[in-house]
Amino acid sequence: MIEVTSPIGADLLEIAISGEVSDADYKQVLIPAIDAALEQHDRIRLLGRIDPSFSGYSLRAMADDAVMGLRHWRGFDRIAVVGDASWITAAVSGLSILMPCPVKVFPLSEQDAAKRWLQESLGAIHQTDLGGGVLHVELLGQIDPEVYAEETEDLNAFLRANDRFALLLDLRNFDGWQGLAGIAEHLKLVRDHIGQLDRIAIVAASSWQKLAARVGAGIAGDKAKVFAPDHMEAAEAWLRN
């Protein structure tokens, strides 16, 4: 059984799933609700609550689930799944990296936290002009595509004042991207301005950040260098040499 409500606004759908989900639940309840929401909003957020009584999908419902996902692949902005069943948590967590939007799983006792997560800003980008054509870009928290869009104008203003520039990319407090769309926006931002970039110093902390930084250095060649988190001053000095 599927029940759909919009407790906060038309761009946030709350979906309660219980018992066995049938083909009719998808065709008569879920899909019409999502279609109606997307008529009013380019992107929507979903809160899926999995009741302990949930026993699975019928075979036809599984097919409808796949079709719905493909139809609305770019229509989801963020998805929170609330449930206690370990197999659901494992399945959603495993698939989340393949989704084009942020996906997070919460236990049933933290449904209010899930609602807050759907509405809050997950991360931030801070840009600081250090003078002399050096731009300090600090990535904080988990970055989603909207954050890049908000920072584009500040970056463009800096580039209008500097034909060439050096970039100090600070990843010390960066927790990663929210879904594939966030990664795509990051790569697009780098690609669009790589021709104006003289040097990039990447300051990284955790092991996966260092790996990502070295991949970036491999793309930029001798323009890039990776520094440890306590070598910020050395990184800036290298950019200015």
C-alpha positions in Angstrom: 0.0 0.0 0.0 1.2 3.5 -0.8 -0.1 6.8 0.6 1.1 10.2 -0.6 0.8 13.5 1.2 2.4 17.0 0.8 2.8 18.1 4.4 5.1 21.0 3.7 4.5 22.0 0.1 3.8 20.7 -3.3 7.6 20.3 -4.0 7.9 17.8 -1.1 6.0 14.5 -1.2 5.8 12.2 1.8 5.2 8.6 0.8 4.1 6.0 3.3 4.7 2.4 2.3 3.2 -0.5 4.1 2.1 -4.1 3.5 2.6 -5.4 -0.1 2.9 -2.8 -2.8 0.9 -3.5 -5.9 0.9 -2.4 -9.5 -2.3 -0.4 -8.7 -0.5 1.5 -5.9 2.0 2.8 -8.5 -0.4 3.6 -11.3 -3.2 5.0 -9.3 -1.4 6.7 -6.3 2.3 7.3 -6.6 2.9 8.1 -10.3 -0.1 10.5 -10.6 1.2 12.3 -7.4 4.7 12.7 -8.8 3.4 13.8 -12.2 1.2 16.4 -10.6 4.1 17.7 -8.4 6.4 18.0 -11.4 3.9 20.0 -13.4 4.3 22.7 -10.7 8.0 22.3 -10.0 11.1 21.3 -12.1 12.5 19.2 -9.2 10.8 17.7 -6.2 12.0 16.1 -2.9 10.7 12.8 -1.6 10.3 11.4 2.0 9.7 7.7 1.8 8.6 6.1 5.1 8.9 2.3 5.1 6.5 0.8 7.7 7.6 -2.3 9.6 4.6 -4.1 8.0 6.1 -3.6 4.5 6.4 -7.1 2.9 7.7 -6.2 -0.6 6.6 -5.5 -4.2 4.5 -7.6 -6.5 6.4 -8.4 -9.7 4.4 -5.9 -11.7 5.0 -3.2 -9.1 8.8 -3.8 -9.4 8.5 -3.1 -13.2 6.5 0.1 -12.5 9.1 1.1 -10.0 11.8 0.9 -12.7 9.8 2.7 -15.3 8.9 5.5 -12.8 12.6 6.0 -12.0 13.6 6.3 -15.6 10.8 8.7 -16.4 11.6 11.0 -13.5 15.4 10.5 -13.4 16.1 14.2 -13.5 13.1 15.3 -11.6 14.2 14.3 -8.1 16.1 17.0 -6.1 16.7 15.0 -2.9 15.3 11.7 -1.4 15.1 10.6 2.3 14.2 7.1 3.1 13.0 6.3 6.7 12.9 2.7 7.8 14.4 0.2 10.2 14.7 -2.9 8.1 18.4 -3.7 7.6 17.9 -5.0 4.0 16.2 -1.8 3.0 19.0 0.4 4.5 21.6 -1.7 2.7 19.8 -1.6 -0.6 19.2 2.1 -0.6 22.7 2.9 0.6 24.2 0.8 -2.1 22.1 2.4 -4.9 22.5 6.0 -3.7 25.8 6.6 -5.5 24.0 5.8 -8.8 21.2 8.3 -8.2 21.4 11.7 -9.9 20.4 13.4 -6.6 21.3 13.2 -2.9 19.8 10.1 -1.1 20.0 9.4 2.7 18.6 6.7 4.9 17.2 7.4 8.5 15.8 5.1 11.1 12.1 5.4 11.9 12.9 7.2 15.1 14.5 10.1 13.2 11.7 11.0 10.8 11.9 14.6 11.9 15.6 14.7 11.2 14.9 13.3 7.7 12.4 16.2 7.1 15.0 18.7 8.2 17.6 17.2 6.0 15.3 17.5 3.0 14.9 21.3 3.6 18.3 22.4 4.8 21.4 23.4 2.9 23.8 20.4 2.9 27.1 22.2 2.1 28.6 25.4 1.0 31.4 26.8 -1.2 33.3 29.8 0.1 35.3 31.9 -2.4 38.0 34.4 -1.3 40.0 36.6 -3.6 43.5 36.5 -2.1 44.9 39.1 -4.5 47.4 38.7 -7.3 45.1 36.5 -9.3 44.9 33.8 -6.5 41.4 32.5 -5.7 40.8 30.4 -2.5 37.9 28.0 -2.9 36.8 26.1 0.2 34.4 23.2 -0.1 32.4 22.6 3.1 30.1 19.6 4.0 28.4 17.7 1.2 27.9 19.6 -2.0 24.8 19.4 -4.2 24.3 20.9 -7.6 22.3 24.0 -6.3 25.4 25.1 -4.4 27.5 25.3 -7.6 24.7 27.3 -9.3 24.7 29.9 -6.5 28.5 30.4 -6.6 28.8 30.8 -10.4 28.3 34.5 -10.5 30.9 35.1 -7.8 33.4 33.0 -9.8 32.5 34.8 -13.0 33.1 38.2 -11.4 36.5 37.1 -10.2 37.4 35.8 -13.7 36.3 39.1 -15.3 38.9 40.8 -13.2 41.6 38.2 -13.8 42.3 36.9 -17.3 44.5 34.2 -15.7 44.3 32.8 -12.2 45.7 30.4 -9.7 43.4 28.3 -7.6 43.8 27.2 -3.9 41.3 24.4 -3.6 40.7 23.7 0.1 39.2 20.2 0.8 40.0 20.0 4.5 36.3 20.1 5.6 34.8 18.6 2.4 32.6 15.5 2.9 31.9 14.7 -0.7 29.2 15.2 -3.4 25.5 14.5 -3.0 24.8 12.1 -5.9 26.1 12.0 -9.4 24.7 15.4 -10.3 26.9 17.1 -7.8 30.0 15.4 -9.3 28.9 16.4 -12.8 28.5 20.1 -11.8 32.0 20.0 -10.2 33.6 18.6 -13.3 31.8 21.1 -15.5 33.0 24.0 -13.3 36.6 22.8 -13.7 36.3 22.1 -17.4 34.7 25.5 -18.2 37.7 27.4 -16.8 40.7 25.1 -17.2 42.0 27.2 -20.0 42.4 30.3 -17.7 44.0 28.3 -14.9 47.8 28.7 -14.4 48.2 26.6 -11.3 46.0 24.7 -8.8 47.1 23.8 -5.3 44.9 21.1 -3.7 44.9 20.9 0.1 43.3 17.5 1.2 42.9 15.7 4.5 41.3 12.3 4.3 42.6 9.4 2.2 39.8 9.5 -0.3 40.2 13.3 -0.7 43.9 12.8 -1.4 43.1 10.1 -4.0 40.6 12.5 -5.7 43.1 15.3 -5.5 45.7 13.1 -7.2 43.3 12.3 -10.0 42.7 16.0 -10.5 46.4 16.6 -10.5 46.7 13.9 -13.2 44.2 15.7 -15.3 45.8 19.2 -14.9 49.4 17.8 -15.2 52.2 20.0 -13.8 49.7 22.8 -13.2 48.6 20.9 -10.1 50.1 19.9 -6.8 48.7 18.3 -3.7 49.4 19.5 -0.2 48.8 18.2 3.3 46.1 19.9 5.5 48.7 21.7 7.6 50.5 23.2 4.6 48.1 25.9 3.6 50.8 28.6 3.6 53.1 26.5 1.5 50.3 25.8 -1.0 49.6 29.5 -1.4 53.3 30.3 -1.7 53.7 27.7 -4.5 50.8 29.3 -6.4 52.5 32.7 -6.2 56.0 31.5 -7.4 
